[in-house]
Amino acid sequence: MVIAAHRATLDTLLVGAKVHRRPGDPAPGAAIGIRDGRIVAVGTAADFEGAVSAGTQVIDLAGRTVLPAFVDSHTHFHRGSVLRSLYLDFDAIQPASVGEVTAAVRERAAVTPPDGWIQGDNLSALRLNEARLPDRRELDAAGDGRPVVLRGIGKHVVAASSAALVAAGIDAQTIDPPGGRIERDADGQPSGILHERAKLRLDQSHPDSAVPRPGRGDRRQALLQGFASLHRVGVTTIHEMVRLPEEADDYAALRAEGELGVRVRLYYRIHESPLSLEWLEALGIRSGLGDDWLRIQGVKISVDGFCIFRNAAVYEPYRGEPENCGLLRIEPEHLVDLIRRANAQGLQVAVHAVGSRAVDLALDAFAAAMPANSGPHRLEHAYVDVDDAQLARAHSLGLAWSTQPAFFTAYEREWAEIFGPQRRDRMMPLAQGQRLGLPILLNSDYPCAPIDPLEGIRRAVRHASAAPGRDPRGLDLVAAWEGFTSTPASVAGERNLGRLTEGAWADLVVLDADPFDAEIDLATLSVRATMMAGTLVFGEGEVLG
């Protein structure tokens, strides 16, 4: 039978399951045999009788559905974990007004030394009644003169107090750097609101940053807490965009100590970062270095900013701002040079381009930097005003499209305000990407949106575009599920993740129902258990009872 060639006993046998080896590909059997962290075979319980001993853990899943565990293919998990643990997290606080923001700052100031910094993250102006961020004077009062730095969603904008501006040397004489904008008062003084590269020394990744960084112990404890949150939503692998050397170092230290709770694929930021392509070249670093737990995957380069702060580079101006078509954060020639050299080094390249103007620049750079189909390389985001011709060109260049359907949940209100309903309805044309055959990676861009693959899948499937002549259905369910499993594994060159087949890692999720059953409402689905390398990391007792 299935197990006849395997004489050694199993470590774990899952029975009573409905098994999908790949999304939408149910296996005829209802059992999975696991040994040494890998799948021996999928079959019936009877197939494994000769391989079960007193030491085999047998888990009856009572008819629940098993699928490959999720891959979140674009995260800033280190930063998000530190944020949740150490800073003011405005995504959790959910302030409705500038007054509620400053109240949170005032509360933190009460327990902060007079010379201590107050930091916060995930702040959105459009979620506040005033539709603006607090200025330096408001932060001066709330922080009682302390340096205060509140970062917007995705770190694309900063609201800073006067003490923070002074510490960073930002004053009326500071000019706007290329790819950045300093908002100013009527008298020409910085208001405290700094966009993109204008954050200067108030960006923690600046080589001479004035903002203190958390210590090693605090960072690693934050990561350990964060790993448990990933297990609860079925994520066992992340593609992590690292900007600071200590971020990669923390993951390496946890791997060495046997405490790395998820598989991590590193993408080094080589622009606007202390990390550099020259450093990677000198060390001979290329994609694939590492092991099945921690691996170097590639590099990331950002072209434009975030649309929530009206900094994504577009052709049509932002609503109510006829002069504003966003910001470009890199010169085209420099982008071409970085892509060409990274490709020659054997590094996968992920290029952040949110708006249509940035997408064209990215596509031009890929076309100029290397032969077609020399990747697979990645186009990140690409959801504002992006048209069918751009997606077709991305496909012709052999690119994968990495985008975030959960943003429809997180930012639908902001998008309607910033772009108006018609442009909002043209966002993220997923169905067209699928028709073209583009590999589509779905992810959260955490902490820009919560890590919740089930929500990402739901939004990808029910996403509707009202653009004339465009299929309104979003992705089909198989493609959406593959976007969080087999597609990112394939694009990363990993054969043993994203599927439940012989020899693959036993990374899997147990759901309370089969999402591919036409009678099941996706909104009711939940993760009941998560297994990683054959070990149950979430879901014991009542969860599986």
N, C-alpha and C positions, 0 to 999 in steps of 0.2 A: 504494500500500500504506500501511501505518501511518505511514511516515516521508515520504510523498510531498510533504506540504505544508511540510516543513522542509528548507531548502536548505543551511543551515550544517552543517558537519561536527560530529560528536560529539567530546566530550572523552574519554569512556569508554564502552565497550560491554561489558556483562556477557553472556556466552553460556554455554550448557550448564547452565542453572539450572532449578530448579522454582520458579516465582515465585508467591507468594501476595500479591495486591494488598492484600488485607486478610486477617486471620486466617481460615483456612478457606475462602478464596476464590481457588483456584488459577487463574492465567491460562492461556489456551491456548498461549501462546508460551513460549519459554525464554530470552528475551533482554531486557535493559533498556538503553535508550539514555539517556545522561546528558550534559547540556551546561550549563555555568555553574552547576553544583551542583544542578540540578533534573532531574527525570525528563522526558524528551521523550516517551517512549512505552514500552509493554511489548508485545513482539511476538516474532516469530521472527528469527533471525539474518539471514535473507534479506531481511526487511523493511528492514533498516538498511544494505544494501549501498551505496547511494548516498550515505550520510552518514559513511562510514568513510574516513579518510585516513591518511597516514603518521604524523600526529600523534595519532591516536586510540589510546588505551590499550585493548587488547582483553584481557579477563580471562576465561579459561575456568574455570568453577566445577565442572566435572566431575560434574554431576548433583546437586550440593548444593542445599539449599533456601534461598530468599531470602524474608525477611519484613521488615515495617517494623521499624526499630530501636525499642528500648524507651524508655518514659518512666517514670521513677520519680517519682511525683506527690506524695511527702511525704518530704523529707529535711531533715537538719540537716548538710548536706555540709561546709560551711565548718568548723563545730565538729568534726565527725568527722575531717576531714583534719588539722586542727591537733592533735587528740588523738593520732592515729596518729604524727604527726611529732615532737611535742614532749613529751608527757606519758606517764606510766605508763598503758598500755592494758591493763586487766585482762581484756578480752575476748580479747586475744592471749596474755597471761600465763597465764590459766586457773588461778588459785590455788584450791587445794582446802581451805584453812584460813586462819584469821586469821593464823596464824604465817607462812604463805607470803605473805600480803599485806604484813605488816610486814617480812618479809625483802626484798621488792621495794623498800619504802620505805627500808630501811637501805642497800641497794645504791645507790639514787639519792642518798641523803644523803652517801655517801662522795665524790661528785663535785659536790656542791652547796655553794656558799659558805655560811658560818655564818648569814648573814642572808637567804639565798635561800629561796624558797618551793618546796615539793615538791607537785606536783599529779598527780592520777590520775583516771581516768574508767572508766565501764562496769563498776562493781563491783556485784555482787549478793550479798546476805546469804545467800540460799537456796542458792547454789552453794558455800557454805563449810560445812565439817563442823559448825561451831558454830551455823550458821543465824543469824548476827548479823554486823554490821560491827565493825571495831576501834574501841575507844573512845579518848578523848583521851589517857589515860595510856599505852596501848599505842603510840599514834602519837608521843607525846612521847619515849618510849624509842627507837623506831625511827628517828625523825627527829633525834635528839640535840638536842632543844629547838627545832628549826626549825618554822616554820609549815607545816603539812601540811593539804591539802584533797583528799580523795578523793571524787569525785562518783559517785553511783549511776547506773545505767542511765537514760538520758534526763534526767539532772540533777535528778531529783525528790527526791533526798536527798543529804546531804553527811555525811561522817565527817571531823571536824576535830580537830587537835591543840590543846593549851592555848594555844600561841603564836598560832595562827590565830584562836581565839576572842577572845583579848585584842585582837588587831589589829582585829577587827570590833566590839569593844565588847559582846560577848555574855557575860553572866554570870548569876548566880542571880537578879538583879532583872529580867532581861529577860523580858517576858511573851510568851506565845505570840501571834503576830499572827493576824488572821483568815485562815483558809486555810493555817495552818502549825502545826507541833508541834515543840517542843524536848523531846527525851528528857532525863531528869534522873536523877542518882544519888539514893541514899537520903537524902543530906543536902541535896537541892534544887539542887545544882550541875549545870550542863549536862554531859551525858555526852560531848558532841561529836557526837551524831547529830541532825541538823536536817532536818526534813521540809518540802518544798514552800516556802511563803513564809517559813518560819522560818529559811531560809538567810540572809536579811537581807544584810548586807554581805559575806558569803562567797559570794554569787552574783555572777559576773562582770558580769552585766547590770544589777546594782543601780547607780543613778546615783552612789553614793558607795562603790563596791566597794573592799574592802581587798585583793582578790586581783589581782596584776599580770596584765596582758594581754600576749600576745606581740607583738613588733614587726612592722611591715608586711612587711619582707623575709621573715621566718620564715613569716608567714601565707601569703604568696603562693607561696612555694616549696612549702609543704605542699599548696596547692591544685593546683599544676601536677603534683605527684606523684599526687594523687588522681584527676585527670582520666584518667590512663592506666589506673587500676584500673577506672574506669567503662567505658572502651572495651573492656576484656577481657571484660566480661559483656554487651556489646551495648547499653549505655545511652548515648544521645546527648542526652537532655533530662532535666532535673530541675526539680521544683517545690520551691523552697528556702525554708524558714521562717527568716527572719533576725530576730535579736533585738538585734543591736548595729549601730550606724551603720557601723563599719569593715568589717563583713561585706559589706554592699551596696557600699561604696566599693571593696573589693578586687575584686569582680566587675566593677565599672565600669572600674577601671583596667586589668584584664586584657583587657576588651573593647576599650578604646581602643588598647591595645598589640598587638592581634591575637593574644593568647595565651589567650583564653577557649576552653577545650577542649571544652566542652559548651554546649548551649543552657540558659539559666537563666531560670526564671520565679520572680520574687520575691514572697513573701508576708511583709509586715511584721507583726511582733508588736506589737500596740497596747495590750497590757495586761501588766503586770509587765515592762516594757521601757523603755529610754530613748527608744525611738521612740513616737510618739503619733499618734492620729488627728487631733488639732488641727494638728500639723505637716503631715500629708498634706493636710488640708483647706486650710490656708493656702497651700500650694504648688499647689493645684489638681490634685494627683496622682490618677489614676484607672487602672483596669485597662486594659492595652493600650499604655501609654506605653513606648516603647523600640523595639527592632527584633527581627528574627527570631533574634538570638542572646541578647540580654539584654532582658527585658521585665518591667515591673511587672504582677503578676497580681492581687494582692489583699492581704487582711489576715488575720491569725490571732488568735484569742482562745481562751484555755484556761479551761474550767469546773472541771475536777477534776484529780486527780493520777494517778499510774501505779499499776496494780493490783499490780505486783511488790512495791511497798513498802506495800501495803494502804492506798493513798490514793485510789483511784478511788471515786467516790461511788456507792454501791449502796444498795438497800433492805434486803437480807438481810445481816446482819453477816458479817464475815470469820471463817473457820473458826478456832476457839480464841480469838476476841476478840469476845465478845458485845456489847461497847459500841462497837465500831468499825464504822462504815458509811462510812468514807472522809472526804475533805475536799472542800469547795467553795471555789474560789479567787476567785470573783467574786460580787458581789451581783446578784440577778436584774434589778433595775432598771437597774443599770449595763450589764449585758449587752444588754438591750433597747435602751438608748440608743446603744451602740456599733454594734450591727447596723443600727439605723435610719439613723444618720448615715453609716455606711460605704456602705450601699446607695444612699442619696441622692447620695453622692459618685461613684457609679459604680465602686465597688470590690467585687470578689468577696470574700465572707466565708467563712472556714474556721473552724469552731468545734470545738475539741478537747473531746470528751466520751466518756470511756472506759466508765464504769459507767452502769447503767440510770437511776439517780437524776439523774445529770448529763445524760443524753440527754433526759429529760423536761424539765429546765430549759432545755436548748438548743432543743428543739422549741417550747416555750412562748414563748421569746424570739423565735424566727424568726416564729412566728404573730403575735405582738403587734407586731413591728417593721415589718412590710411586708406588702403584698398577696401572696397566694399566687402561686407561679410567677414571681416577679419576679427570680429568680436568673439563671443557676444558681449557687447557693451550696452549700457543702460541710459535711457532718457528718463529722468526723474520728474514727476509731477505732470507737467504738460497738460493742463486742464483748463486754462483760461483762453477763450477765443480760438482754440486749436481747431483747425479744419481738416477735412478728409485728405486733402493733398499733402498736408504735413505728416499725417499718420502714414500715408502711402510712401512718402519719402523715407520715413523712419524704417519702415519695413524693408524698403529696397537697400538700405544701408546695413541691414542685419541687426538692428537694435531691438532691445526689449523695452517695453513701456512699463514703468514702475509708477503707480499712482494710488490715490487714497480715497476710495469711495466713502469711508467713514466721515470725510469732510462734509458730506451732504448732511450728516447729522449734526456735526459740530458747528458748521458755519453757514447754514442755509439762510439764516436771518441776515448775517453780515453780507453775504453775496447779493442778496436782493437789494440791500441798501447801497452797496458800492457799485453794482453793475446794472441794476434794474432787472425786471423779470425776464426780458427777452434774452439778454446776455447770460443771465444765470441759467436759463433753460438750455443754453448751448454748452454748458460746462461738461467736460469729461465725456466725450462721445465714445463710450465703451463698446457699444454694439458695432460701430464702424471698425474699431480696432480689431475686434474679434473676426469680423468678416474678412479683413485684410490678412488675417493670419499672424498678426503681431503677437509675440509672446507677451502676456499681460501679467505683471506681478502686482498683487494687491497688498497693501500694508497700511500702517497707522501714522507713520512719521511721528511717533510718540516722542515727546509729550504734546505735540500739536493736536493730537486726538488720542483718546484712550485706546489701549491695546485691547481689542475685542474682535477677533476674527469673525465671529458669528454675526456681529453687527455690520462689519465690512462686507461680508457676503450678502447679507440681506439688502444693504443699500446698493450693491453692485447689480443685484438681480432686479430690484424694483425701480432702479434709477430710470427716470423718464426724461427724454429730450423732446421739446416741442418744436424743434427746428424743422422746417418744411422738408419733406423728402427723406428724413432720417428715421431709421427704425427706432421706435420709442421704448424698446424693451430692455435696454441695458444688456448685460451678459446673461447667457443661459446659466443654469445652476451648476452644471459640471465645470464650465470655464471659470465661474466665480470661485468654486471650491478649489480648483486647480491653482488659481491665483494665489492661494494661501498655503499650497502644499507642493505638488509636483512641479509646477512651473518655476518658482524660485529655486527649487533644488536643482532642476535641470539647467537653468541659466547659470547657476554657480558651479556646474559641472559635477554635481553630487548624485551618484546612482543609488546610494543606500539610504536616502532620505526622501520623504514625500510619497512613499508607496509602501505597501505591506506585502512584500514578496520575499521569496527565499533569499537569505543573506542580507537583507536590509536591516537597519537598526530597528529595534522594537520600540519606536517612538510612535505612540498612538493616543487617540482620544476615544473615550466612551461617551456616547450621546444617549439621551433618554428616549430618542426616537430616530427613525431613519429619515434624513432630510430629503431623500430622493423618492419618498412615498408621496404621491400626488395629494394625499389627504392631509398631510402634515403642514401646519402653519409654521413657517420658519421663525416667526416671532416667539414661538413657545419653546424652541429648542434650548437646551442647556447642556453644558459639559458636566458629566457626572464623575469622570475620572480621567487622569492623564498618566501615561506611562512613558518613561524615558529610559532607553537602553535596558528594557525589561524590568525596571524598578518603578513601582507605583509611587509617584511623587505628589499626586493629589487624588483623593477619593478613597477613603477607607470607612469602615463602620457603616453609618447610616447612609452615606452617599451611595454605596454599592449594595446596601441591604434591601 
